[in-house]
Amino acid sequence: MRIEVYPKVSPEVLEREVHDATLRELAWLITEIQESLLSLRSGLEECLSLLAPSQPGSTLVLSTSRSEGLKGFVTRVGSAIVKGDMQVKMHGLPNTKGLGYYRLQLTSPPPSSSDSTSTPSFHLPQLTDCRNFVHSALTTLPSSSSVETHKALSLTTRTSSAVIDSKLLASQLDSLLSDIQSARQILKTTQKSNLFPYHTVDGSIFDPQLPENLALDVTIQDVAIVTELRLLENTSPAAYTGLTALSMNIDQHLSNFNFREKIAGAFKGRARGDGSGSGNGNGNGNGNGEDETYTYKGAQVRVKERIRVESQDPSLMSVVAKLGALEHNLAMGRTSLEIVMRSGCSI
């Protein structure tokens, strides 16, 4: 692109004028971006409100799509699951007395309860981390008083400090983008350290306590509460633990109806070769296949059956949508600032 000025001026004067004009544009852009950052505060505060432990919380339905493997609900308050009732049908779990399924109940007080001796709630660390990142982004935003003070400066003062201010603002935008992107990513993926066999829900918080051969995972993936149940079998022939004894005792006392279902499920699993159980689970190399063994609580175990249910959480979906919009606005501001910084300012 070629710039022509009439009347003609020397190249040195033209270069100086272009540089000064770019600095004035940079000073104007810094003021505009700072004012736009103030509008992000309300969006981040709304995200914190949706993640806050406020009653009555979110009650989510749990239901397998093509079977009766898992039915029930869980109630989330903030980053904790404070209530749950699940009806489980797996070929290896005894039915609860008087019922046609195995019942899992979780009834614990909300996190705000002052009773420290009561049953602890089951916490979702992903939501705690997400809330921390959002709070960090809030503390990074400039205050309204600092923006007004900068805006009240004369154009000459703002222009003379534009280069330094632009570098500080670029660093601030990078920090905000990092926090918001991390908060969004946490609600979409789960680290392996929080999954089976490295981590499972503490069975003692249920009434009655979870049997030794049942592993329960509750995580957040793709903005959904994911509940996974795995029925385990000890693979060591020399080991005769409570887990093995319970599994053998249940298998020996299957009714005719359950025996027919067990045979059908075994042939189905052999034909597919994926080790899938009830619900919409499927076998792969991350703790779902029946042919793989895992070290779980000091023992070598195999997954006999697996149930996986996803429950969409409207509050978390709203948080991700808001964070996505904030990230888009920040990215546009960062790109605009970078373009001006590179266009003739020698930064």
ZADO-1210 file (C-alpha; in nm, 4 decimals, padded with zeros to 6 digits):
<atoms>
<atom x="00.0000" y="00.0000" z="00.0000" code="MET" pos="1"/>
<atom x="00.1352" y="00.3435" z="-00.0985" code="ARG" pos="2"/>
<atom x="00.0623" y="00.6696" z="00.0847" code="ILE" pos="3"/>
<atom x="00.0627" y="00.9995" z="-00.1123" code="GLU" pos="4"/>
<atom x="00.0423" y="01.3387" z="00.0588" code="VAL" pos="5"/>
<atom x="-00.0264" y="01.6710" z="-00.1118" code="TYR" pos="6"/>
<atom x="00.1566" y="01.9029" z="-00.1013" code="PRO" pos="7"/>
<atom x="00.4637" y="01.6852" z="-00.1195" code="LYS" pos="8"/>
<atom x="00.6619" y="01.6290" z="00.2010" code="VAL" pos="9"/>
<atom x="00.9946" y="01.4664" z="00.2604" code="SER" pos="10"/>
<atom x="01.0032" y="01.0917" z="00.3363" code="PRO" pos="11"/>
<atom x="01.1295" y="01.1620" z="00.6870" code="GLU" pos="12"/>
<atom x="00.8348" y="01.3901" z="00.7656" code="VAL" pos="13"/>
<atom x="00.5912" y="01.1423" z="00.6132" code="LEU" pos="14"/>
<atom x="00.7314" y="00.8575" z="00.8214" code="GLU" pos="15"/>
<atom x="00.7062" y="01.0650" z="01.1391" code="ARG" pos="16"/>
<atom x="00.3457" y="01.1649" z="01.0658" code="GLU" pos="17"/>
<atom x="00.2466" y="00.8030" z="00.9966" code="VAL" pos="18"/>
<atom x="00.4098" y="00.6952" z="01.3216" code="HIS" pos="19"/>
<atom x="00.2315" y="00.9686" z="01.5201" code="ASP" pos="20"/>
<atom x="-00.1031" y="00.8797" z="01.3617" code="ALA" pos="21"/>
<atom x="-00.0514" y="00.5141" z="01.4503" code="THR" pos="22"/>
<atom x="00.0273" y="00.6066" z="01.8098" code="LEU" pos="23"/>
<atom x="-00.2920" y="00.8138" z="01.8317" code="ARG" pos="24"/>
<atom x="-00.4894" y="00.5197" z="01.6912" code="GLU" pos="25"/>
<atom x="-00.3228" y="00.2896" z="01.9430" code="LEU" pos="26"/>
<atom x="-00.4089" y="00.5246" z="02.2305" code="ALA" pos="27"/>
<atom x="-00.7722" y="00.5371" z="02.1138" code="TRP" pos="28"/>
<atom x="-00.7879" y="00.1572" z="02.0812" code="LEU" pos="29"/>
<atom x="-00.6470" y="00.1074" z="02.4313" code="ILE" pos="30"/>
<atom x="-00.9236" y="00.3263" z="02.5744" code="THR" pos="31"/>
<atom x="-01.1901" y="00.1396" z="02.3761" code="GLU" pos="32"/>
<atom x="-01.0655" y="-00.2034" z="02.4860" code="ILE" pos="33"/>
<atom x="-01.0465" y="-00.0972" z="02.8504" code="GLN" pos="34"/>
<atom x="-01.4070" y="00.0229" z="02.8366" code="GLU" pos="35"/>
<atom x="-01.5165" y="-00.3025" z="02.6734" code="SER" pos="36"/>
<atom x="-01.3468" y="-00.5002" z="02.9517" code="LEU" pos="37"/>
<atom x="-01.5779" y="-00.3343" z="03.2028" code="LEU" pos="38"/>
<atom x="-01.8758" y="-00.4909" z="03.0261" code="SER" pos="39"/>
<atom x="-01.7233" y="-00.8385" z="03.0729" code="LEU" pos="40"/>
<atom x="-01.7561" y="-00.8147" z="03.4493" code="ARG" pos="41"/>
<atom x="-02.1307" y="-00.8762" z="03.4497" code="SER" pos="42"/>
<atom x="-02.0882" y="-01.1862" z="03.2315" code="GLY" pos="43"/>
<atom x="-01.8239" y="-01.3346" z="03.4605" code="LEU" pos="44"/>
<atom x="-02.0334" y="-01.2563" z="03.7666" code="GLU" pos="45"/>
<atom x="-02.3276" y="-01.4399" z="03.6082" code="GLU" pos="46"/>
<atom x="-02.1031" y="-01.7424" z="03.5556" code="CYS" pos="47"/>
<atom x="-01.9994" y="-01.7330" z="03.9215" code="LEU" pos="48"/>
<atom x="-02.3642" y="-01.7124" z="04.0222" code="SER" pos="49"/>
<atom x="-02.4490" y="-02.0219" z="03.8155" code="LEU" pos="50"/>
<atom x="-02.1603" y="-02.2122" z="03.9752" code="LEU" pos="51"/>
<atom x="-02.2325" y="-02.0927" z="04.3293" code="ALA" pos="52"/>
<atom x="-02.3698" y="-02.3357" z="04.5931" code="PRO" pos="53"/>
<atom x="-02.7190" y="-02.1884" z="04.6012" code="SER" pos="54"/>
<atom x="-03.0339" y="-02.3810" z="04.6853" code="GLN" pos="55"/>
<atom x="-03.2269" y="-02.5672" z="04.5530" code="PRO" pos="56"/>
<atom x="-02.9527" y="-02.6613" z="04.3052" code="GLY" pos="57"/>
<atom x="-02.9940" y="-02.8633" z="03.9859" code="SER" pos="58"/>
<atom x="-03.1722" y="-03.1991" z="03.9900" code="THR" pos="59"/>
<atom x="-03.0720" y="-03.4156" z="03.6938" code="LEU" pos="60"/>
<atom x="-03.2390" y="-03.7333" z="03.5735" code="VAL" pos="61"/>
<atom x="-03.0289" y="-04.0469" z="03.5236" code="LEU" pos="62"/>
<atom x="-03.1650" y="-04.2967" z="03.2733" code="SER" pos="63"/>
<atom x="-03.0100" y="-04.5475" z="03.0352" code="THR" pos="64"/>
<atom x="-03.1575" y="-04.5097" z="02.6895" code="SER" pos="65"/>
<atom x="-03.2191" y="-04.8695" z="02.5827" code="ARG" pos="66"/>
<atom x="-03.2304" y="-05.0665" z="02.9057" code="SER" pos="67"/>
<atom x="-03.3301" y="-05.0571" z="03.2702" code="GLU" pos="68"/>
<atom x="-02.9662" y="-05.0643" z="03.3786" code="GLY" pos="69"/>
<atom x="-02.9776" y="-04.7328" z="03.5644" code="LEU" pos="70"/>
<atom x="-03.2647" y="-04.5091" z="03.6659" code="LYS" pos="71"/>
<atom x="-03.2725" y="-04.2292" z="03.9187" code="GLY" pos="72"/>
<atom x="-03.1559" y="-03.8740" z="03.9841" code="PHE" pos="73"/>
<atom x="-02.8796" y="-03.6664" z="04.1417" code="VAL" pos="74"/>
<atom x="-02.8982" y="-03.3154" z="04.2859" code="THR" pos="75"/>
<atom x="-02.6031" y="-03.0817" z="04.2381" code="ARG" pos="76"/>
<atom x="-02.5537" y="-02.7764" z="04.4588" code="VAL" pos="77"/>
<atom x="-02.2494" y="-02.5794" z="04.3548" code="GLY" pos="78"/>
<atom x="-01.9579" y="-02.8196" z="04.3166" code="SER" pos="79"/>
<atom x="-02.1144" y="-03.0958" z="04.5279" code="ALA" pos="80"/>
<atom x="-02.3612" y="-03.3774" z="04.4673" code="ILE" pos="81"/>
<atom x="-02.5737" y="-03.3548" z="04.7810" code="VAL" pos="82"/>
<atom x="-02.8501" y="-03.6010" z="04.7028" code="LYS" pos="83"/>
<atom x="-02.8933" y="-03.9030" z="04.4816" code="GLY" pos="84"/>
<atom x="-03.1165" y="-04.2053" z="04.4359" code="ASP" pos="85"/>
<atom x="-03.0248" y="-04.4691" z="04.1770" code="MET" pos="86"/>
<atom x="-03.1869" y="-04.7980" z="04.0784" code="GLN" pos="87"/>
<atom x="-02.9231" y="-05.0294" z="03.9322" code="VAL" pos="88"/>
<atom x="-02.9729" y="-05.3577" z="03.7474" code="LYS" pos="89"/>
<atom x="-02.6458" y="-05.5369" z="03.6782" code="MET" pos="90"/>
<atom x="-02.5822" y="-05.9109" z="03.6489" code="HIS" pos="91"/>
<atom x="-02.3671" y="-05.9344" z="03.9577" code="GLY" pos="92"/>
<atom x="-02.5414" y="-05.7098" z="04.2085" code="LEU" pos="93"/>
<atom x="-02.7937" y="-05.8495" z="04.4547" code="PRO" pos="94"/>
<atom x="-03.1344" y="-05.6859" z="04.4589" code="ASN" pos="95"/>
<atom x="-03.2119" y="-05.4707" z="04.7583" code="THR" pos="96"/>
<atom x="-03.4439" y="-05.6553" z="04.9934" code="LYS" pos="97"/>
<atom x="-03.8039" y="-05.6186" z="04.8784" code="GLY" pos="98"/>
<atom x="-03.7064" y="-05.4521" z="04.5489" code="LEU" pos="99"/>
<atom x="-03.6329" y="-05.5755" z="04.1980" code="GLY" pos="100"/>
<atom x="-03.3086" y="-05.3772" z="04.1712" code="TYR" pos="101"/>
<atom x="-03.0056" y="-05.2658" z="04.3686" code="TYR" pos="102"/>
<atom x="-03.0677" y="-04.9260" z="04.5251" code="ARG" pos="103"/>
<atom x="-02.7988" y="-04.6630" z="04.5775" code="LEU" pos="104"/>
<atom x="-02.8891" y="-04.3688" z="04.7984" code="GLN" pos="105"/>
<atom x="-02.6878" y="-04.0595" z="04.8781" code="LEU" pos="106"/>
<atom x="-02.8346" y="-03.8145" z="05.1228" code="THR" pos="107"/>
<atom x="-02.5953" y="-03.5568" z="05.2593" code="SER" pos="108"/>
<atom x="-02.6286" y="-03.1964" z="05.3770" code="PRO" pos="109"/>
<atom x="-02.5448" y="-02.9047" z="05.1447" code="PRO" pos="110"/>
<atom x="-02.1923" y="-02.7579" z="05.1589" code="PRO" pos="111"/>
<atom x="-02.3134" y="-02.4607" z="05.3662" code="SER" pos="112"/>
<atom x="-02.4196" y="-02.6837" z="05.6526" code="SER" pos="113"/>
<atom x="-02.2398" y="-02.6126" z="05.9788" code="SER" pos="114"/>
<atom x="-02.2652" y="-02.9749" z="06.0911" code="ASP" pos="115"/>
<atom x="-01.9145" y="-03.1054" z="06.0273" code="SER" pos="116"/>
<atom x="-01.9909" y="-03.4506" z="06.1717" code="THR" pos="117"/>
<atom x="-02.2593" y="-03.5332" z="05.9163" code="SER" pos="118"/>
<atom x="-02.2097" y="-03.7402" z="05.6037" code="THR" pos="119"/>
<atom x="-01.9775" y="-03.5562" z="05.3614" code="PRO" pos="120"/>
<atom x="-02.1031" y="-03.4452" z="05.0223" code="SER" pos="121"/>
<atom x="-01.9507" y="-03.5841" z="04.7057" code="PHE" pos="122"/>
<atom x="-01.7544" y="-03.3013" z="04.5434" code="HIS" pos="123"/>
<atom x="-01.6827" y="-03.2441" z="04.1749" code="LEU" pos="124"/>
<atom x="-01.3320" y="-03.0904" z="04.1639" code="PRO" pos="125"/>
<atom x="-01.3834" y="-02.9784" z="03.8031" code="GLN" pos="126"/>
<atom x="-01.6487" y="-02.7279" z="03.9107" code="LEU" pos="127"/>
<atom x="-01.4260" y="-02.5957" z="04.1885" code="THR" pos="128"/>
<atom x="-01.1421" y="-02.5421" z="03.9394" code="ASP" pos="129"/>
<atom x="-01.3778" y="-02.3771" z="03.6901" code="CYS" pos="130"/>
<atom x="-01.5042" y="-02.1369" z="03.9555" code="ARG" pos="131"/>
<atom x="-01.1456" y="-02.0523" z="04.0558" code="ASN" pos="132"/>
<atom x="-01.0523" y="-01.9671" z="03.6961" code="PHE" pos="133"/>
<atom x="-01.3590" y="-01.7443" z="03.6570" code="VAL" pos="134"/>
<atom x="-01.2767" y="-01.5684" z="03.9842" code="HIS" pos="135"/>
<atom x="-00.9172" y="-01.5189" z="03.8667" code="SER" pos="136"/>
<atom x="-01.0453" y="-01.3587" z="03.5464" code="ALA" pos="137"/>
<atom x="-01.2632" y="-01.1233" z="03.7503" code="LEU" pos="138"/>
<atom x="-00.9675" y="-01.0055" z="03.9579" code="THR" pos="139"/>
<atom x="-00.7686" y="-00.9408" z="03.6375" code="THR" pos="140"/>
<atom x="-01.0286" y="-00.7019" z="03.4946" code="LEU" pos="141"/>
<atom x="-00.9543" y="-00.3307" z="03.5386" code="PRO" pos="142"/>
<atom x="-01.1641" y="-00.1299" z="03.7801" code="SER" pos="143"/>
<atom x="-01.4044" y="00.1334" z="03.6538" code="SER" pos="144"/>
<atom x="-01.2122" y="00.4052" z="03.8415" code="SER" pos="145"/>
<atom x="-00.8829" y="00.3193" z="03.6696" code="SER" pos="146"/>
<atom x="-01.0510" y="00.3219" z="03.3281" code="VAL" pos="147"/>
<atom x="-01.2093" y="00.6612" z="03.3958" code="GLU" pos="148"/>
<atom x="-00.8765" y="00.7989" z="03.5188" code="THR" pos="149"/>
<atom x="-00.7016" y="00.6850" z="03.2021" code="HIS" pos="150"/>
<atom x="-00.9806" y="00.8223" z="02.9852" code="LYS" pos="151"/>
<atom x="-00.9552" y="01.1635" z="03.1540" code="ALA" pos="152"/>
<atom x="-00.5902" y="01.2037" z="03.0529" code="LEU" pos="153"/>
<atom x="-00.5102" y="01.4373" z="02.7672" code="SER" pos="154"/>
<atom x="-00.4603" y="01.2939" z="02.4194" code="LEU" pos="155"/>
<atom x="-00.0938" y="01.3946" z="02.4296" code="THR" pos="156"/>
<atom x="-00.0358" y="01.2065" z="02.7548" code="THR" pos="157"/>
<atom x="-00.2201" y="00.8959" z="02.6346" code="ARG" pos="158"/>
<atom x="-00.0312" y="00.9036" z="02.3048" code="THR" pos="159"/>
<atom x="00.3099" y="00.9348" z="02.4690" code="SER" pos="160"/>
<atom x="00.2428" y="00.6321" z="02.6927" code="SER" pos="161"/>
<atom x="00.0571" y="00.4275" z="02.4296" code="ALA" pos="162"/>
<atom x="00.3470" y="00.1894" z="02.3605" code="VAL" pos="163"/>
<atom x="00.3929" y="00.0935" z="02.7260" code="ILE" pos="164"/>
<atom x="00.0175" y="00.0816" z="02.7908" code="ASP" pos="165"/>
<atom x="-00.0365" y="-00.1447" z="02.4906" code="SER" pos="166"/>
<atom x="00.2155" y="-00.3985" z="02.6213" code="LYS" pos="167"/>
<atom x="00.0504" y="-00.4021" z="02.9630" code="LEU" pos="168"/>
<atom x="-00.2947" y="-00.4354" z="02.8069" code="LEU" pos="169"/>
<atom x="-00.1774" y="-00.7198" z="02.5805" code="ALA" pos="170"/>
<atom x="-00.0471" y="-00.9078" z="02.8848" code="SER" pos="171"/>
<atom x="-00.3778" y="-00.8470" z="03.0642" code="GLN" pos="172"/>
<atom x="-00.5787" y="-00.9779" z="02.7679" code="LEU" pos="173"/>
<atom x="-00.3579" y="-01.2885" z="02.7445" code="ASP" pos="174"/>
<atom x="-00.4178" y="-01.3621" z="03.1128" code="SER" pos="175"/>
<atom x="-00.7947" y="-01.3174" z="03.0756" code="LEU" pos="176"/>
<atom x="-00.8051" y="-01.5407" z="02.7681" code="LEU" pos="177"/>
<atom x="-00.6041" y="-01.8098" z="02.9460" code="SER" pos="178"/>
<atom x="-00.8387" y="-01.8125" z="03.2479" code="ASP" pos="179"/>
<atom x="-01.1572" y="-01.8208" z="03.0406" code="ILE" pos="180"/>
<atom x="-01.0272" y="-02.0874" z="02.8022" code="GLN" pos="181"/>
<atom x="-00.9194" y="-02.3032" z="03.0966" code="SER" pos="182"/>
<atom x="-01.2614" y="-02.2641" z="03.2621" code="ALA" pos="183"/>
<atom x="-01.4368" y="-02.3744" z="02.9408" code="ARG" pos="184"/>
<atom x="-01.2007" y="-02.6656" z="02.8831" code="GLN" pos="185"/>
<atom x="-01.2539" y="-02.8002" z="03.2353" code="ILE" pos="186"/>
<atom x="-01.6276" y="-02.8359" z="03.1675" code="LEU" pos="187"/>
<atom x="-01.5615" y="-03.0306" z="02.8469" code="LYS" pos="188"/>
<atom x="-01.2916" y="-03.2818" z="02.9379" code="THR" pos="189"/>
<atom x="-01.1845" y="-03.4841" z="03.2398" code="THR" pos="190"/>
<atom x="-00.8270" y="-03.5611" z="03.3355" code="GLN" pos="191"/>
<atom x="-00.7293" y="-03.9286" z="03.3514" code="LYS" pos="192"/>
<atom x="-00.6371" y="-03.8902" z="03.7170" code="SER" pos="193"/>
<atom x="-01.0065" y="-03.8318" z="03.7934" code="ASN" pos="194"/>
<atom x="-01.1219" y="-04.1447" z="03.6088" code="LEU" pos="195"/>
<atom x="-01.1290" y="-04.5183" z="03.6774" code="PHE" pos="196"/>
<atom x="-00.9116" y="-04.6931" z="03.7902" code="PRO" pos="197"/>
<atom x="-00.7190" y="-04.3993" z="03.9377" code="TYR" pos="198"/>
<atom x="-01.0169" y="-04.2427" z="04.1092" code="HIS" pos="199"/>
<atom x="-01.3682" y="-04.3465" z="04.2095" code="THR" pos="200"/>
<atom x="-01.6362" y="-04.2198" z="04.4429" code="VAL" pos="201"/>
<atom x="-01.5909" y="-04.3055" z="04.8094" code="ASP" pos="202"/>
<atom x="-01.8402" y="-04.5857" z="04.8727" code="GLY" pos="203"/>
<atom x="-01.8866" y="-04.4954" z="05.2395" code="SER" pos="204"/>
<atom x="-02.1002" y="-04.1901" z="05.1578" code="ILE" pos="205"/>
<atom x="-02.3808" y="-04.4164" z="05.0342" code="PHE" pos="206"/>
<atom x="-02.6413" y="-04.5921" z="05.2417" code="ASP" pos="207"/>
<atom x="-02.5792" y="-04.8814" z="05.2337" code="PRO" pos="208"/>
<atom x="-02.2095" y="-04.8638" z="05.1492" code="GLN" pos="209"/>
<atom x="-02.1113" y="-04.9549" z="04.7931" code="LEU" pos="210"/>
<atom x="-02.0112" y="-05.3206" z="04.7522" code="PRO" pos="211"/>
<atom x="-01.6426" y="-05.3875" z="04.6927" code="GLU" pos="212"/>
<atom x="-01.7003" y="-05.5060" z="04.3367" code="ASN" pos="213"/>
<atom x="-01.8808" y="-05.1887" z="04.2245" code="LEU" pos="214"/>
<atom x="-01.6915" y="-04.8757" z="04.1127" code="ALA" pos="215"/>
<atom x="-01.8792" y="-04.5481" z="04.0641" code="LEU" pos="216"/>
<atom x="-01.7489" y="-04.2448" z="03.8739" code="ASP" pos="217"/>
<atom x="-01.9253" y="-03.9087" z="03.8481" code="VAL" pos="218"/>
<atom x="-01.7467" y="-03.6567" z="03.6267" code="THR" pos="219"/>
<atom x="-01.8175" y="-03.3710" z="03.3853" code="ILE" pos="220"/>
<atom x="-01.7632" y="-03.4267" z="03.0141" code="GLN" pos="221"/>
<atom x="-01.8976" y="-03.2139" z="02.7295" code="ASP" pos="222"/>
<atom x="-02.0947" y="-02.9997" z="02.9782" code="VAL" pos="223"/>
<atom x="-02.2832" y="-03.3056" z="03.1070" code="ALA" pos="224"/>
<atom x="-02.2803" y="-03.4915" z="03.4372" code="ILE" pos="225"/>
<atom x="-02.1498" y="-03.8380" z="03.3430" code="VAL" pos="226"/>
<atom x="-02.2300" y="-04.1269" z="03.5768" code="THR" pos="227"/>
<atom x="-02.0405" y="-04.4519" z="03.5222" code="GLU" pos="228"/>
<atom x="-02.0882" y="-04.7793" z="03.7082" code="LEU" pos="229"/>
<atom x="-01.8453" y="-05.0680" z="03.6658" code="ARG" pos="230"/>
<atom x="-01.8966" y="-05.4190" z="03.7993" code="LEU" pos="231"/>
<atom x="-01.5540" y="-05.5628" z="03.8764" code="LEU" pos="232"/>
<atom x="-01.4098" y="-05.9129" z="03.9003" code="GLU" pos="233"/>
<atom x="-01.0825" y="-06.0069" z="04.0649" code="ASN" pos="234"/>
<atom x="-00.8555" y="-06.1702" z="03.8047" code="THR" pos="235"/>
<atom x="-00.6020" y="-06.3221" z="04.0446" code="SER" pos="236"/>
<atom x="-00.6800" y="-06.6969" z="04.0778" code="PRO" pos="237"/>
<atom x="-00.4946" y="-06.7221" z="04.4076" code="ALA" pos="238"/>
<atom x="-00.6726" y="-06.4269" z="04.5629" code="ALA" pos="239"/>
<atom x="-00.9972" y="-06.4951" z="04.7448" code="TYR" pos="240"/>
<atom x="-01.1091" y="-06.1586" z="04.8706" code="THR" pos="241"/>
<atom x="-01.4433" y="-06.0210" z="04.9728" code="GLY" pos="242"/>
<atom x="-01.4825" y="-05.8844" z="04.6195" code="LEU" pos="243"/>
<atom x="-01.4333" y="-06.2332" z="04.4682" code="THR" pos="244"/>
<atom x="-01.6563" y="-06.4030" z="04.7230" code="ALA" pos="245"/>
<atom x="-01.9391" y="-06.1566" z="04.6652" code="LEU" pos="246"/>
<atom x="-01.9181" y="-06.2029" z="04.2884" code="SER" pos="247"/>
<atom x="-01.9147" y="-06.5844" z="04.3158" code="MET" pos="248"/>
<atom x="-02.2019" y="-06.5894" z="04.5628" code="ASN" pos="249"/>
<atom x="-02.4175" y="-06.3710" z="04.3377" code="ILE" pos="250"/>
<atom x="-02.3419" y="-06.5734" z="04.0257" code="ASP" pos="251"/>
<atom x="-02.4373" y="-06.8970" z="04.2031" code="GLN" pos="252"/>
<atom x="-02.7767" y="-06.7650" z="04.3076" code="HIS" pos="253"/>
<atom x="-02.9015" y="-06.6170" z="03.9811" code="LEU" pos="254"/>
<atom x="-03.2644" y="-06.6883" z="03.9048" code="SER" pos="255"/>
<atom x="-03.3742" y="-06.8542" z="03.5800" code="ASN" pos="256"/>
<atom x="-03.4782" y="-06.5199" z="03.4336" code="PHE" pos="257"/>
<atom x="-03.1501" y="-06.3541" z="03.5229" code="ASN" pos="258"/>
<atom x="-02.9592" y="-06.6564" z="03.3934" code="PHE" pos="259"/>
<atom x="-03.1268" y="-06.6198" z="03.0549" code="ARG" pos="260"/>
<atom x="-03.0372" y="-06.2486" z="03.0456" code="GLU" pos="261"/>
<atom x="-02.6810" y="-06.3267" z="03.1534" code="LYS" pos="262"/>
<atom x="-02.6326" y="-06.5783" z="02.8713" code="ILE" pos="263"/>
<atom x="-02.7777" y="-06.3339" z="02.6161" code="ALA" pos="264"/>
<atom x="-02.5508" y="-06.0562" z="02.7399" code="GLY" pos="265"/>
<atom x="-02.2451" y="-06.2846" z="02.7285" code="ALA" pos="266"/>
<atom x="-02.3097" y="-06.3867" z="02.3677" code="PHE" pos="267"/>
<atom x="-02.3765" y="-06.0239" z="02.2729" code="LYS" pos="268"/>
<atom x="-02.0504" y="-05.9101" z="02.4330" code="GLY" pos="269"/>
<atom x="-01.8547" y="-06.1914" z="02.2613" code="ARG" pos="270"/>
<atom x="-02.0074" y="-06.1085" z="01.9222" code="ALA" pos="271"/>
<atom x="-01.9271" y="-05.7381" z="01.9526" code="ARG" pos="272"/>
<atom x="-01.5933" y="-05.7891" z="02.1274" code="GLY" pos="273"/>
<atom x="-01.6191" y="-05.4520" z="02.2995" code="ASP" pos="274"/>
<atom x="-01.7083" y="-05.5517" z="02.6548" code="GLY" pos="275"/>
<atom x="-02.0128" y="-05.3269" z="02.6678" code="SER" pos="276"/>
<atom x="-02.2656" y="-05.3620" z="02.9444" code="GLY" pos="277"/>
<atom x="-02.6061" y="-05.2094" z="02.9967" code="SER" pos="278"/>
<atom x="-02.6810" y="-04.8521" z="02.8929" code="GLY" pos="279"/>
<atom x="-02.4766" y="-04.6759" z="02.6306" code="ASN" pos="280"/>
<atom x="-02.1288" y="-04.7764" z="02.7443" code="GLY" pos="281"/>
<atom x="-01.8727" y="-04.9193" z="02.5086" code="ASN" pos="282"/>
<atom x="-01.5366" y="-05.0849" z="02.5508" code="GLY" pos="283"/>
<atom x="-01.2056" y="-04.9257" z="02.4610" code="ASN" pos="284"/>
<atom x="-00.8618" y="-04.8843" z="02.6041" code="GLY" pos="285"/>
<atom x="-00.9471" y="-04.6430" z="02.8847" code="ASN" pos="286"/>
<atom x="-01.1108" y="-04.8621" z="03.1457" code="GLY" pos="287"/>
<atom x="-01.4140" y="-04.9866" z="02.9542" code="ASN" pos="288"/>
<atom x="-01.2995" y="-05.3145" z="02.7934" code="GLY" pos="289"/>
<atom x="-01.3751" y="-05.6463" z="02.9605" code="GLU" pos="290"/>
<atom x="-01.0547" y="-05.8161" z="02.8398" code="ASP" pos="291"/>
<atom x="-00.8237" y="-05.5623" z="03.0028" code="GLU" pos="292"/>
<atom x="-00.7090" y="-05.5796" z="03.3616" code="THR" pos="293"/>
<atom x="-00.6522" y="-05.2817" z="03.5898" code="TYR" pos="294"/>
<atom x="-00.4918" y="-05.2219" z="03.9246" code="THR" pos="295"/>
<atom x="-00.7733" y="-05.1065" z="04.1491" code="TYR" pos="296"/>
<atom x="-00.7321" y="-05.0680" z="04.5247" code="LYS" pos="297"/>
<atom x="-00.4238" y="-05.2892" z="04.5161" code="GLY" pos="298"/>
<atom x="-00.5864" y="-05.5755" z="04.3230" code="ALA" pos="299"/>
<atom x="-00.5932" y="-05.6808" z="03.9579" code="GLN" pos="300"/>
<atom x="-00.9521" y="-05.6536" z="03.8363" code="VAL" pos="301"/>
<atom x="-01.1492" y="-05.6893" z="03.5153" code="ARG" pos="302"/>
<atom x="-01.4597" y="-05.4921" z="03.4186" code="VAL" pos="303"/>
<atom x="-01.7464" y="-05.7403" z="03.3847" code="LYS" pos="304"/>
<atom x="-02.0179" y="-05.4871" z="03.3084" code="GLU" pos="305"/>
<atom x="-02.0368" y="-05.1125" z="03.2592" code="ARG" pos="306"/>
<atom x="-02.3158" y="-04.8564" z="03.2572" code="ILE" pos="307"/>
<atom x="-02.2645" y="-04.4987" z="03.1396" code="ARG" pos="308"/>
<atom x="-02.5258" y="-04.2219" z="03.1533" code="VAL" pos="309"/>
<atom x="-02.4909" y="-03.8573" z="03.0469" code="GLU" pos="310"/>
<atom x="-02.7213" y="-03.5945" z="03.1992" code="SER" pos="311"/>
<atom x="-02.7130" y="-03.2463" z="03.0476" code="GLN" pos="312"/>
<atom x="-02.6935" y="-02.9719" z="03.3103" code="ASP" pos="313"/>
<atom x="-02.8681" y="-02.6496" z="03.1932" code="PRO" pos="314"/>
<atom x="-02.6669" y="-02.4335" z="03.4328" code="SER" pos="315"/>
<atom x="-02.3341" y="-02.5654" z="03.3061" code="LEU" pos="316"/>
<atom x="-02.4487" y="-02.5279" z="02.9456" code="MET" pos="317"/>
<atom x="-02.5276" y="-02.1624" z="03.0186" code="SER" pos="318"/>
<atom x="-02.1853" y="-02.1121" z="03.1794" code="VAL" pos="319"/>
<atom x="-02.0041" y="-02.2543" z="02.8756" code="VAL" pos="320"/>
<atom x="-02.2118" y="-02.0406" z="02.6372" code="ALA" pos="321"/>
<atom x="-02.1345" y="-01.7226" z="02.8333" code="LYS" pos="322"/>
<atom x="-01.7651" y="-01.8061" z="02.8587" code="LEU" pos="323"/>
<atom x="-01.7560" y="-01.8731" z="02.4846" code="GLY" pos="324"/>
<atom x="-01.9012" y="-01.5295" z="02.4092" code="ALA" pos="325"/>
<atom x="-01.6554" y="-01.3611" z="02.6472" code="LEU" pos="326"/>
<atom x="-01.3649" y="-01.5492" z="02.4914" code="GLU" pos="327"/>
<atom x="-01.4729" y="-01.4375" z="02.1438" code="HIS" pos="328"/>
<atom x="-01.4869" y="-01.0701" z="02.2470" code="ASN" pos="329"/>
<atom x="-01.1470" y="-01.0890" z="02.4150" code="LEU" pos="330"/>
<atom x="-00.9900" y="-01.2599" z="02.1146" code="ALA" pos="331"/>
<atom x="-01.1203" y="-00.9870" z="01.8827" code="MET" pos="332"/>
<atom x="-00.9786" y="-00.7145" z="02.1067" code="GLY" pos="333"/>
<atom x="-00.6440" y="-00.8940" z="02.1335" code="ARG" pos="334"/>
<atom x="-00.6227" y="-00.9323" z="01.7547" code="THR" pos="335"/>
<atom x="-00.7082" y="-00.5657" z="01.6929" code="SER" pos="336"/>
<atom x="-00.4464" y="-00.4541" z="01.9431" code="LEU" pos="337"/>
<atom x="-00.1817" y="-00.6790" z="01.7898" code="GLU" pos="338"/>
<atom x="-00.2504" y="-00.5451" z="01.4387" code="ILE" pos="339"/>
<atom x="-00.2104" y="-00.1817" z="01.5446" code="VAL" pos="340"/>
<atom x="00.0981" y="-00.2594" z="01.7541" code="MET" pos="341"/>
<atom x="00.2643" y="-00.4121" z="01.4495" code="ARG" pos="342"/>
<atom x="00.1669" y="-00.1417" z="01.2009" code="SER" pos="343"/>
<atom x="00.4447" y="00.1108" z="01.2202" code="GLY" pos="344"/>
<atom x="00.5006" y="00.1315" z="01.5940" code="CYS" pos="345"/>
<atom x="00.8191" y="-00.0798" z="01.5890" code="SER" pos="346"/>
<atom x="00.6982" y="-00.2785" z="01.8899" code="ILE" pos="347"/>
</atoms>
